[in-house]
Amino acid sequence: MFSLINLIYFTVLFLIAFLGIYFNKNLPLRLLINQVMSETIEKIKCLIIGSGPAGYTAAIYASRANMNPVLYQGTQPGGQLTTTNEVENWPGNPEGITGPEMMINLQLQAQRFGTDVRDGWATKVDFSGPIHKVWINDTKELHCETVIISTGASAKYLGLDSEQHYLKTGGGVSACAVCDGFFYRNQEVVIVGAGDSACEEAHYLSKLCKKVTMLVRSEQFRASKIMAERVRKTENIEILLNTETDEVLGDGQVVTAVRVKNRTSGETNEIPATGFFVAIGHKPNTDIFKDFITLDETGYIVSIPGTSKTNVAGVFVGGDAADHVYRQAITAAGTGCMAALDAERYLASKE
């Protein structure tokens, strides 16, 4: 179903074609439309889709290699780090740095070397031929020699209004224990999740926090037996089965407790906590590529081992769109660098 923008776009297109025929009756309609459409298609040497650490790092390397990169920021400019209050594990910032400030710095560095940073997001691709076609906001068509995918992955949240409130204030809600656990040293926290990642993050938090309460919605873990046994044996981890989050409580700025509900009895209880960690998984932002790029069973892009190359020649991937293991800013930046270098070598091989 066409959007209003599409309707206006094609109306203008055919109006131009009509006027062209009116003033030049010797030019066939099909050729005139093709001519008009060719003028609306932009040819790009290196397109970068996404603007987190992977995208901006790829842009820095690509621009320094005279690849004239064009970077579209996507629906969340700067990626997940824009929701992170403090980043203390990014090398080169001994006093720490906020997520938004870090992303602004990376963008400015990319632009300094000539990266064309634009608003907008990729809504459709066609990688079936030698020309990689990408549509921006359903209207603008790009023909690209190389494409670097750095669309990342989005953390899944419970969807509670209170959860989202304290996520936005930076007052105690997080989806990354490795990133933010340090801020809750010697404090009591709650973590939600039942899989391997949740167990791993709970165990990580147990080394930093005074107490970790783990909420599992069902009667058993989804995690492997060895991971589940590890958290069971950790003294300062309390596991509450058949328990779900009812509300994240606080003073409006920071989290002070979590109200939970037993799914069997319906009984509610408040657990004192200064941190609330959500570990129920991530969703890679790769849906538009699924018809052309090989994905694993959970939607992450599968790259050729040791490289950033996908199954499509000239299309590369960096960051969390292909990483379901580490999911760190520094690893995303590293794979963004790899993607730019691989794209540069690909272009050189075509000369």
Stockholm file with secondary structure:
# STOCKHOLM 1.0

chainA/1-351         MFSLINLIYFTVLFLIAFLGIYFNKNLPLRLLINQVMSETIEKIKCLIIGSGPAGYTAAIYASRANMNPVLYQGTQPGGQLTTTNEVENWPGNPEGITGPEMMINLQLQAQRFGTDVRDGWATKVDFSGPIHKVWINDTKELHCETVIISTGASAKYLGLDSEQHYLKTGGGVSACAVCDGFFYRNQEVVIVGAGDSACEEAHYLSKLCKKVTMLVRSEQFRASKIMAERVRKTENIEILLNTETDEVLGDGQVVTAVRVKNRTSGETNEIPATGFFVAIGHKPNTDIFKDFITLDETGYIVSIPGTSKTNVAGVFVGGDAADHVYRQAITAAGTGCMAALDAERYLASKE
#=GR chainA/1-351 SS CCCHHHHHHHHHHHHHHHHHHHHCTTSCHHHHHHHHHHHHCEEEEEEEECCSHHHHHHHHHHHHTTCCEEEECCSSTTGGGGGCSCBCSSTTCTTCBCHHHHHHHHHHHHHHTTCEEECCCEEEEECSSSSEEEEETTTEEEEEEEEEECCCEEECCCCCHHHHHHHHHTSSEESCHHHHGGGGTTSEEEEECCSHHHHHHHHHHHTTSSEEEEECSSSSCSSCHHHHHHHHTCTTEEEETTEEEEEEEESSSSEEEEEEEETTTCCEEEEECSEEEECSCEEESCGGGTTTSCBCTTSCBCCCTTSCBCSSTTEEECGGGSCSSCCCHHHHHHHHHHHHHHHHHHHHHHC
#=GC SS_cons         CCCHHHHHHHHHHHHHHHHHHHHCTTSCHHHHHHHHHHHHCEEEEEEEECCSHHHHHHHHHHHHTTCCEEEECCSSTTGGGGGCSCBCSSTTCTTCBCHHHHHHHHHHHHHHTTCEEECCCEEEEECSSSSEEEEETTTEEEEEEEEEECCCEEECCCCCHHHHHHHHHTSSEESCHHHHGGGGTTSEEEEECCSHHHHHHHHHHHTTSSEEEEECSSSSCSSCHHHHHHHHTCTTEEEETTEEEEEEEESSSSEEEEEEEETTTCCEEEEECSEEEECSCEEESCGGGTTTSCBCTTSCBCCCTTSCBCSSTTEEECGGGSCSSCCCHHHHHHHHHHHHHHHHHHHHHHC
//
